[in-house]
Amino acid sequence: MKIRNIGISFGMYLVIVLGFVVLANGADPCDRACLEKLIDDLLEAMIAHNPSQLMLARDVRYTENGVELRLGDGMWGTLSTRGKYSIYVSDPETGQVGFYGTVDENGGMNYIALRLKVFELLIEEIEAIVVRPSGMNITPDQKPARPTGQVMDEKKHRPQFLQTVPSTEQMTRTRLTEIANSYFTGLANQTGNFTAPFAKTCERWENGYPRQTRNRIPILPKTCPIFSA
């Protein structure tokens, strides 16, 4: 009888523990506000030069401009403040969030892109791309351009980026992924005009400056720009 009671008690303990696990996992998907808050926390930690401010997975990975670095190296020692430009791109379904914005680094305004991957509120991956002054940017009239960070810090993102698409007009996740991939396929194969489904009035912006459009017109008013970091 005593063994049986112990077995019942242990079984009840397992049910309670598993119940808490299910509840935790059920609440796990970090929603849009949660993901955006983690981006803000990341930038605060980078500016404070202190990765320990973040909730990190044990095997967290950090890359900067395609190079894997030790967390705390690179921009972690050079950022000082956030700039005025910022836009978030959240994907709660996969636990990932992207960010475009401006930051002050070593006294100059730079353009930055970030991607976080989160699981159970712990950051597993941090990917950063920063555009620093290089002298390579040129304006459409072939003149030297101002640094990208300065240009983007003075811009405001288009309100369409924050608008909710009516459910009747939303495309499937699969189709959206295909369209995004077709854009990069076009860039890689130099067949952009025939690969991605651009609108006739779309123009492409890169590092804060317009690039050649489908109709080879440098700048079109009231168009739908495509921003590329």
Beta strands, then each sheet from edge to edge (+ up, - down):
strand 1: 56-64
strand 2: 67-69
strand 3: 79-91
strand 4: 96-105
strand 5: 108-119
strand 6: 122-131
strand 7: 203-206
strand 8: 209-211
strand 9: 225-228
sheet 1: 2+ 1- 6- 5+ 4- 3+
sheet 2: 8+ 7- 9-
end
